[in-house]
Amino acid sequence: MYATVAQSGDLGYTHGSFQLSRTNAKGQSVTKSGHYVCIWEKRADSRKWKCVVESTIFGP
């Protein structure tokens, strides 16, 4: 995972790759991989970070 925060300190983003594995209804193992990005905003009321936009792309 990679993360960057704006100089203002109230906006940032993370991005990286992922791999998901599960068992389907036939009992077979299924694996998918891809990339994601999330835009984070620091909430003024609580000073906690919240992901406000997220995008996932499956594939190599």
N, C-alpha and C positions, 0 to 999 in steps of 0.2 A: 504494500500500500504506500502511496505517496500522498503527502499533504502539503498545502500551501495556504498561508494566511495573508490577507491584504495588510498593507502598512497601517491602515486605520484600525485593525484589530477586531473588526466586527463582521468580516466576511471571509470565507475560505472555501477550499474544495479538497476532496480526496478522490483518488482514482486508483485503479489497479485491476488485477485479474482475479478470477475465482473459478472454482470447480465444485459442482454439486453432484452428489451420488445418491441414488435411491433405488428401491426395489419396486418394479412395476407389478401390476395385477397378476402377471404370469410367473412371478417369482424371479424375473431376470433383473440383473443389475444394470441400471441405466446411468450414464455419466454425461453431464453437459458442462461446458466451460464457456467463458466469455470475459467481458470487461465491463466495468462500471465507472460511473462518476457521480459524485454527490456534492451539491452546493450547500454550504453550511452558513447559517446566520447566527450571530450571537444575540440572544434576546436581551433587550434593554431592561425589561422588568426583572429578570432573574439572573442575568449574566450567564445563562446556560446556552450551549450550542444546540441548534436544531437543524436537521437536514430539511431544506425547503424545496429542493429539486433533486430527483434521483433518476438516473437512466441506466439501463442494463442492455447490453448487446451480447447475444449468444453467438458463438462461433470462434474461429481461431484468431 
